[in-house]
Amino acid sequence: MLEIIYVCRSDGSIQRQMNSAIGERTAELHSTRRTVLRGIGAAAAAACGLGAASGAAAASDRTSYSIRTGTEEETDVYVTEGAASGPTVLVVGGLHGNEACGYRAAERIKDWRIDAGTLVVLPRANVTAIEAGHRPWGTWDLNRHFPSGERPKSRLAQAIWDDVVVEHDPDFVWDLHSSRGIHSEDEGVGQAVFPTRAGDAREQAADVRAFLNDEYVPASMPTYEFTGSSSVDGTADMLKHKVGADRDTPSIIFETVYNGLSMARQVAWTSAAVWRHLRNYGLITRPERTITVTGRGETARYEFAVDGAVTSSAAGGAEINAYDDIDGGVVTGRTTNQSDSFRFTGSVVDFDADAPVDVTVDGDAVEAGAVGADVLTIDGGGSTARYEFTVDGDVEKSTAHGATRNGYDAIADDGTVTGRTTNEPDSYAFTGVVESVSIDGSATVYADGEPVDLG
């Protein structure tokens, strides 16, 4: 993002500077007194991703429309366009009403902010079956209404085909399900990834299986490792088979198991599978990052927001449980002793917890009070410098970037900060913008770990 900084020099002139990251190189402030007027806040490219966006922010454009409008089968389709051109991926959930994981995961996925291409999501394909909580079976099984080479068998199936598949002409299709039994034990089709033979579906399926087994399925649960196989496209009247046979489009049916596996894990693993694929296909391009929240023995409820996409993670042995929820870019959860972890793109823009917690971003410890805030750091580098700055929001001392706390620093009620630094840096987490900074001596100033060029 573009910052405009005004630097007031000792001769009274004002230099207008445009700065994309609050400075490109370290600025040594020698003997003269210089002041930065309003503009240091909202620092971009934060070293820990706190506050402003890390990497170029995706300007996703989301719209929606309905199919089968005016009938009991009416349901919504969500279309998200990334800022850059790219492939189209379709995600379908809820073809079977008793397989809640599919439509719950799709409801999360529809809110993701992508960076390129088009993400089309039909979360609740079979609304009447979802409301009734059953599949149903027999002639009413919606995922047996898609014969290859023929018109779909029901009006709802025809609307899905004509108004979603044909309308958007996806480059890849995901169909999200769950099963009562595990495929590898011949008791069902759960914990399996079933690709078409069209395009790169089998390669994508193999990559997703390896990803989930390596990073999500605990070593203590080997039975739940994902397997899968492919069959000739068009051999069953399923959406996946028709997509492959009639349009030569790669597609995957994704199945978790609902007997013996918590809904939280089902949704997290399903979402993670699609997340991995969208990264492979270039719809999510910003760096993948991880935030981990760990309790200190006292139950803490926390909430944070990201300005990109977010999904649950099992990084570092983190728990995936029903206490954590993701609604759009907002995450809420509860932790006592365990760790909760989340993959995200962009930055954490707000964080709050009602009890002490430990927070790491990309493996680096961050003070909970500094998450969602910018950090200003002043480093004397061996030369004593006295400084003063004011902010129009909240400010507190921080130990970010190797800073220390000492008696030389003070924060007034009006947001004015004064201090002294020689060999150890001083850091402050703040919200809002820095209205003025003055330094008497030689020092280096950083905003969110990035050096500030004060001219």
C-alpha positions as CSV (number, residue, x, y, z in Angstrom):
1,M,0.0,0.0,0.0
2,L,1.2,3.5,-0.7
3,E,2.1,5.7,2.2
4,I,2.7,9.5,2.0
5,I,5.2,10.8,4.5
6,Y,6.0,14.4,5.1
7,V,9.5,15.0,6.5
8,C,10.1,18.4,8.2
9,R,13.8,19.3,7.8
10,S,15.9,21.6,10.0
11,D,15.8,24.3,7.3
12,G,12.0,24.4,7.4
13,S,11.4,22.8,4.0
14,I,8.9,20.0,3.6
15,Q,9.7,17.0,1.4
16,R,6.8,14.8,0.2
17,Q,7.9,11.2,0.0
18,M,5.9,8.3,-1.4
19,N,6.9,5.1,0.4
20,S,5.5,1.6,-0.2
21,A,6.9,0.0,3.0
22,I,7.7,3.0,5.2
23,G,11.2,3.1,3.9
24,E,13.5,1.0,1.7
25,R,16.8,1.3,3.5
26,T,18.0,2.1,7.0
27,A,18.1,5.8,7.7
28,E,20.8,7.0,10.1
29,L,19.6,10.1,11.9
30,H,22.7,12.1,12.7
31,S,22.8,15.0,15.2
32,T,20.1,17.1,13.5
33,R,16.5,17.0,14.9
34,R,14.0,15.7,12.4
35,T,10.2,15.1,12.6
36,V,7.9,12.8,10.7
37,L,4.4,14.2,10.6
38,R,1.4,11.9,10.4
39,G,1.9,8.9,8.2
40,I,4.0,6.2,9.9
41,G,0.9,4.3,11.0
42,A,-0.5,1.5,8.8
43,A,3.0,0.3,8.0
44,A,3.1,-2.2,5.1
45,A,5.0,-5.4,4.7
46,A,5.2,-6.1,8.5
47,A,8.0,-8.5,9.5
48,C,5.5,-10.6,11.5
49,G,2.5,-9.7,9.4
50,L,0.8,-7.7,12.2
51,G,-1.3,-4.8,11.1
52,A,-0.8,-4.0,7.5
53,A,-0.8,-6.6,4.7
54,S,2.2,-8.8,4.0
55,G,2.6,-8.9,0.3
56,A,0.3,-7.5,-2.2
57,A,-3.3,-7.5,-0.9
58,A,-5.8,-9.3,-3.1
59,A,-8.7,-7.2,-4.2
60,S,-11.2,-10.0,-4.4
61,D,-14.6,-9.2,-5.9
62,R,-17.5,-11.4,-4.7
63,T,-20.9,-11.7,-6.2
64,S,-23.7,-14.2,-5.8
65,Y,-26.8,-15.4,-7.6
66,S,-29.5,-18.1,-7.1
67,I,-30.6,-21.1,-9.0
68,R,-34.0,-22.7,-8.9
69,T,-35.3,-19.3,-7.8
70,G,-38.8,-19.3,-6.3
71,T,-38.8,-23.0,-5.6
72,E,-38.1,-25.0,-2.4
73,E,-34.8,-26.0,-4.1
74,E,-33.6,-22.4,-4.4
75,T,-29.9,-22.1,-3.4
76,D,-27.1,-19.6,-3.8
77,V,-23.9,-19.6,-5.9
78,Y,-21.0,-17.5,-4.8
79,V,-18.4,-16.2,-7.3
80,T,-15.1,-14.6,-6.2
81,E,-12.9,-13.0,-8.7
82,G,-9.2,-12.5,-7.9
83,A,-7.3,-9.3,-8.9
84,A,-5.3,-11.2,-11.5
85,S,-6.4,-13.5,-14.3
86,G,-6.2,-17.3,-13.7
87,P,-8.1,-20.6,-13.7
88,T,-11.7,-21.1,-12.6
89,V,-12.3,-23.7,-9.8
90,L,-15.8,-24.8,-8.8
91,V,-16.5,-26.2,-5.3
92,V,-19.8,-28.0,-4.7
93,G,-21.1,-29.0,-1.3
94,G,-24.3,-30.5,0.0
95,L,-25.4,-32.8,-2.8
96,H,-26.2,-35.3,0.0
97,G,-28.0,-33.7,2.9
98,N,-26.7,-36.0,5.6
99,E,-23.1,-35.2,4.8
100,A,-22.8,-32.0,6.8
101,C,-19.0,-31.7,6.4
102,G,-19.3,-31.0,2.7
103,Y,-21.6,-28.0,2.9
104,R,-20.0,-26.7,6.1
105,A,-16.6,-26.6,4.5
106,A,-18.0,-25.1,1.4
107,E,-19.6,-22.3,3.5
108,R,-16.1,-21.4,4.7
109,I,-14.5,-21.7,1.4
110,K,-16.9,-19.3,-0.3
111,D,-15.6,-16.5,2.0
112,W,-11.9,-16.9,1.1
113,R,-10.2,-14.0,-0.6
114,I,-8.3,-15.2,-3.5
115,D,-5.5,-13.5,-5.4
116,A,-6.1,-14.7,-9.0
117,G,-8.6,-16.5,-11.1
118,T,-12.2,-17.3,-10.2
119,L,-13.6,-19.3,-7.3
120,V,-17.2,-20.5,-7.8
121,V,-18.8,-22.1,-4.7
122,L,-22.2,-23.8,-4.5
123,P,-22.2,-24.6,-0.8
124,R,-25.7,-26.1,-0.3
125,A,-26.6,-27.8,-3.6
126,N,-29.5,-29.9,-2.2
127,V,-31.2,-27.5,0.2
128,T,-34.3,-29.7,0.8
129,A,-32.1,-32.7,1.7
130,I,-29.9,-30.6,4.0
131,E,-32.9,-29.3,5.8
132,A,-34.3,-32.8,6.2
133,G,-30.9,-34.2,7.2
134,H,-30.9,-37.2,4.8
135,R,-29.2,-38.3,1.6
136,P,-31.8,-39.3,0.2
137,W,-31.3,-42.7,-1.5
138,G,-32.8,-44.3,-4.6
139,T,-34.2,-42.2,-7.4
140,W,-33.9,-39.1,-5.3
141,D,-30.2,-39.3,-4.8
142,L,-29.1,-36.0,-6.5
143,N,-25.6,-37.3,-7.2
144,R,-27.1,-40.0,-9.4
145,H,-28.8,-37.5,-11.6
146,F,-25.8,-36.7,-13.9
147,P,-25.6,-39.4,-16.6
148,S,-22.8,-38.7,-19.1
149,G,-23.9,-37.9,-22.6
150,E,-27.4,-37.1,-21.6
151,R,-29.4,-34.4,-19.9
152,P,-29.4,-34.4,-16.1
153,K,-32.3,-36.3,-14.7
154,S,-33.9,-33.7,-12.4
155,R,-34.6,-29.9,-12.7
156,L,-32.2,-29.3,-9.8
157,A,-29.5,-31.3,-11.5
158,Q,-30.1,-29.5,-14.8
159,A,-29.8,-26.1,-13.0
160,I,-26.5,-27.1,-11.4
161,W,-25.3,-28.3,-14.8
162,D,-26.5,-25.5,-17.0
163,D,-26.3,-22.5,-14.6
164,V,-23.2,-23.4,-12.7
165,V,-21.0,-25.9,-14.6
166,V,-21.7,-24.8,-18.2
167,E,-22.1,-21.1,-17.2
168,H,-18.6,-20.9,-15.5
169,D,-16.8,-23.6,-17.5
170,P,-14.5,-24.4,-14.6
171,D,-10.9,-25.7,-15.1
172,F,-11.4,-28.0,-12.0
173,V,-14.3,-29.2,-10.0
174,W,-14.4,-30.3,-6.3
175,D,-17.4,-32.3,-5.0
176,L,-17.3,-32.4,-1.1
177,H,-18.8,-35.4,0.7
178,S,-18.4,-37.7,3.8
179,S,-19.1,-41.3,4.4
180,R,-20.0,-43.6,7.3
181,G,-17.0,-45.9,6.8
182,I,-13.3,-45.7,5.8
183,H,-12.4,-46.6,2.2
184,S,-9.1,-48.4,3.1
185,E,-11.1,-50.8,5.4
186,D,-13.8,-51.5,2.7
187,E,-16.5,-50.2,5.0
188,G,-17.3,-47.1,3.0
189,V,-15.6,-44.4,0.9
190,G,-14.4,-42.1,3.7
191,Q,-10.9,-40.7,4.0
192,A,-10.4,-40.9,0.3
193,V,-9.8,-38.6,-2.7
194,F,-11.3,-39.9,-5.9
195,P,-10.2,-38.1,-9.1
196,T,-11.5,-38.2,-12.6
197,R,-9.0,-39.3,-15.3
198,A,-9.3,-36.0,-17.2
199,G,-6.5,-33.5,-17.1
200,D,-4.3,-33.4,-14.0
201,A,-6.9,-34.7,-11.6
202,R,-4.9,-37.8,-10.5
203,E,-1.8,-35.7,-9.9
204,Q,-3.7,-33.2,-7.9
205,A,-5.4,-35.9,-5.9
206,A,-2.0,-37.5,-5.1
207,D,-0.6,-34.2,-3.9
208,V,-3.6,-33.4,-1.7
209,R,-3.5,-36.9,-0.1
210,A,0.2,-36.6,0.7
211,F,-0.3,-33.0,2.0
212,L,-3.1,-34.1,4.4
213,N,-1.4,-37.2,5.6
214,D,1.9,-35.4,6.3
215,E,0.5,-32.2,7.9
216,Y,-3.0,-33.0,9.2
217,V,-3.6,-36.6,10.1
218,P,-1.9,-37.3,13.5
219,A,0.6,-40.1,13.7
220,S,-1.6,-41.7,16.4
221,M,-4.5,-42.0,13.8
222,P,-3.0,-44.0,10.9
223,T,-6.4,-45.5,10.1
224,Y,-7.5,-42.1,9.0
225,E,-4.8,-41.5,6.4
226,F,-6.3,-40.6,3.0
227,T,-6.3,-43.1,0.2
228,G,-8.3,-43.2,-3.0
229,S,-8.5,-44.4,-6.6
230,S,-9.8,-43.3,-10.0
231,S,-12.3,-44.9,-12.3
232,V,-13.2,-44.4,-15.9
233,D,-15.1,-41.1,-16.3
234,G,-18.8,-41.6,-17.0
235,T,-19.1,-45.0,-15.4
236,A,-21.5,-43.6,-12.8
237,D,-24.2,-41.0,-12.9
238,M,-22.3,-38.6,-10.6
239,L,-21.4,-35.0,-11.1
240,K,-17.7,-35.8,-11.1
241,H,-18.1,-38.5,-13.8
242,K,-20.2,-36.3,-16.0
243,V,-17.8,-33.4,-15.7
244,G,-14.9,-35.7,-16.7
245,A,-16.7,-37.6,-19.5
246,D,-18.7,-34.7,-21.1
247,R,-16.3,-31.8,-20.7
248,D,-12.9,-33.4,-20.2
249,T,-12.6,-31.4,-17.0
250,P,-10.5,-32.7,-14.1
251,S,-12.5,-33.2,-10.9
252,I,-12.3,-34.7,-7.4
253,I,-14.8,-36.2,-5.1
254,F,-13.4,-35.6,-1.6
255,E,-14.7,-37.9,1.3
256,T,-14.0,-37.7,5.0
257,V,-15.6,-40.2,7.4
258,Y,-18.3,-39.0,9.8
259,N,-18.3,-42.0,12.1
260,G,-15.5,-41.6,14.7
261,L,-14.2,-38.3,13.4
262,S,-15.2,-35.0,14.9
263,M,-17.0,-32.5,12.7
264,A,-14.3,-30.0,13.4
265,R,-11.6,-32.3,12.0
266,Q,-13.8,-33.2,9.0
267,V,-14.4,-29.6,8.1
268,A,-10.7,-28.6,8.7
269,W,-9.3,-31.5,6.6
270,T,-11.8,-30.8,3.8
271,S,-11.0,-27.1,3.8
272,A,-7.3,-27.8,3.9
273,A,-7.6,-30.1,0.8
274,V,-9.2,-27.3,-1.2
275,W,-6.8,-24.7,0.2
276,R,-3.8,-26.9,-1.0
277,H,-5.4,-27.2,-4.5
278,L,-6.1,-23.5,-4.8
279,R,-2.4,-22.8,-4.1
280,N,-1.4,-25.4,-6.6
281,Y,-3.7,-23.8,-9.2
282,G,-2.5,-20.3,-8.5
283,L,-5.8,-18.9,-7.1
284,I,-4.1,-18.2,-3.7
285,T,-0.6,-16.8,-4.4
286,R,0.3,-14.7,-1.4
287,P,2.7,-16.3,1.0
288,E,1.2,-18.9,3.3
289,R,1.6,-18.0,6.9
290,T,0.7,-19.6,10.3
291,I,-0.5,-18.1,13.5
292,T,-0.5,-20.3,16.7
293,V,-2.3,-19.4,19.9
294,T,-1.4,-21.4,23.1
295,G,-3.0,-21.2,26.5
296,R,-1.0,-20.8,29.7
297,G,-3.2,-23.0,31.9
298,E,-6.1,-20.6,32.3
299,T,-8.9,-21.0,29.8
300,A,-8.7,-18.1,27.3
301,R,-11.2,-17.1,24.6
302,Y,-9.6,-15.4,21.7
303,E,-10.7,-13.7,18.5
304,F,-8.7,-12.4,15.6
305,A,-9.3,-11.3,12.0
306,V,-7.2,-11.6,8.8
307,D,-7.3,-9.6,5.7
308,G,-6.8,-12.6,3.4
309,A,-8.0,-16.2,3.6
310,V,-7.7,-18.4,6.7
311,T,-8.2,-22.1,7.5
312,S,-7.4,-24.4,10.4
313,S,-3.9,-26.0,10.7
314,A,-2.4,-28.8,12.6
315,A,1.1,-27.2,12.6
316,G,3.3,-28.0,15.6
317,G,0.8,-30.6,16.9
318,A,-2.0,-28.1,17.2
319,E,-5.4,-29.3,18.2
320,I,-8.4,-29.1,15.9
321,N,-11.6,-29.0,17.9
322,A,-15.1,-27.8,18.1
323,Y,-14.1,-24.7,20.2
324,D,-12.6,-23.0,17.2
325,D,-14.7,-21.4,14.5
326,I,-14.0,-19.5,11.2
327,D,-16.5,-17.1,9.9
328,G,-15.2,-15.3,6.8
329,G,-11.9,-13.8,7.9
330,V,-12.7,-13.9,11.6
331,V,-11.5,-16.7,13.8
332,T,-12.8,-17.4,17.4
333,G,-11.5,-20.1,19.7
334,R,-10.8,-21.3,23.2
335,T,-7.6,-22.7,24.6
336,T,-6.3,-23.7,28.0
337,N,-3.1,-25.6,27.6
338,Q,-3.2,-26.7,24.0
339,S,-2.2,-24.9,20.8
340,D,-4.6,-23.8,18.1
341,S,-3.0,-23.1,14.7
342,F,-4.3,-21.5,11.5
343,R,-3.0,-21.0,8.0
344,F,-3.6,-17.6,6.5
345,T,-2.7,-15.2,3.8
346,G,-2.2,-11.4,4.2
347,S,-2.0,-10.2,7.8
348,V,-3.6,-10.5,11.2
349,V,-5.4,-7.1,11.5
350,D,-7.0,-7.5,15.0
351,F,-6.5,-9.8,18.0
352,D,-8.1,-10.1,21.4
353,A,-7.9,-12.6,24.2
354,D,-9.6,-12.5,27.6
355,A,-6.8,-14.4,29.4
356,P,-3.0,-14.7,28.9
357,V,-1.9,-16.6,25.8
358,D,1.3,-17.2,23.9
359,V,1.1,-16.2,20.2
360,T,3.5,-17.0,17.4
361,V,3.4,-15.8,13.8
362,D,5.4,-17.9,11.3
363,G,7.2,-19.5,14.3
364,D,8.2,-16.1,15.9
365,A,6.9,-15.2,19.3
366,V,4.7,-12.1,19.3
367,E,3.2,-10.4,22.3
368,A,-0.6,-10.9,22.2
369,G,-1.1,-7.1,22.7
370,A,0.9,-6.5,19.5
371,V,-1.0,-8.7,17.2
372,G,-3.0,-6.6,14.9
373,A,-1.0,-3.5,15.8
374,D,2.0,-1.9,14.2
375,V,5.3,-1.9,15.9
376,L,7.7,1.1,16.0
377,T,11.3,0.3,16.9
378,I,14.1,2.8,17.7
379,D,17.7,1.5,17.9
380,G,20.6,3.6,19.1
381,G,23.1,1.2,17.7
382,G,25.6,2.1,20.4
383,S,25.0,5.8,20.4
384,T,22.7,7.4,22.9
385,A,19.6,9.0,21.4
386,R,16.6,10.5,23.1
387,Y,13.3,10.4,21.3
388,E,9.7,11.4,21.5
389,F,6.7,10.4,19.4
390,T,2.9,10.6,19.6
391,V,0.1,8.3,18.3
392,D,-3.6,9.0,17.9
393,G,-4.5,5.4,19.1
394,D,-3.3,3.0,21.8
395,V,0.4,2.4,22.5
396,E,2.2,0.0,24.8
397,K,5.8,-1.1,25.3
398,S,6.8,-4.2,23.3
399,T,9.7,-6.6,23.3
400,A,9.4,-7.2,19.5
401,H,12.6,-7.2,17.4
402,G,14.8,-7.8,20.4
403,A,13.7,-4.7,22.4
404,T,13.9,-4.4,26.2
405,R,11.9,-2.7,28.9
406,N,13.6,-0.2,31.1
407,G,13.0,2.9,33.3
408,Y,14.1,5.4,30.7
409,D,10.9,5.0,28.7
410,A,7.5,6.5,29.5
411,I,4.1,6.6,28.0
412,A,1.8,9.5,28.8
413,D,-2.0,9.3,28.9
414,D,-2.3,11.4,25.7
415,G,-0.3,8.9,23.7
416,T,3.1,10.7,23.9
417,V,6.1,8.4,24.3
418,T,9.5,9.5,25.5
419,G,12.6,7.4,25.9
420,R,16.3,6.8,25.5
421,T,18.2,4.1,23.7
422,T,21.9,3.3,23.3
423,N,22.8,-0.4,22.8
424,E,19.4,-2.0,23.0
425,P,16.4,-1.1,20.8
426,D,13.1,0.1,22.2
427,S,9.8,-1.1,20.6
428,Y,6.2,0.0,20.9
429,A,3.0,-1.7,19.6
430,F,0.5,0.9,18.5
431,T,-2.8,1.3,16.7
432,G,-3.8,4.3,14.6
433,V,-1.0,6.5,13.2
434,V,2.1,8.1,14.5
435,E,1.4,11.8,14.4
436,S,5.0,13.0,15.1
437,V,8.5,11.6,15.8
438,S,11.5,13.6,17.0
439,I,14.9,12.2,17.7
440,D,17.9,13.9,19.3
441,G,21.0,12.0,18.4
442,S,21.8,9.1,16.1
443,A,19.3,6.2,15.8
444,T,17.7,3.9,13.3
445,V,13.9,3.8,13.1
446,Y,11.9,0.7,12.0
447,A,8.2,0.3,11.4
448,D,7.1,-3.4,11.7
449,G,10.8,-4.4,11.3
450,E,11.3,-2.4,8.1
451,P,13.7,0.5,8.2
452,V,12.2,3.9,7.8
453,D,13.8,6.3,5.4
454,L,13.3,9.8,6.9
455,G,15.3,11.5,4.2
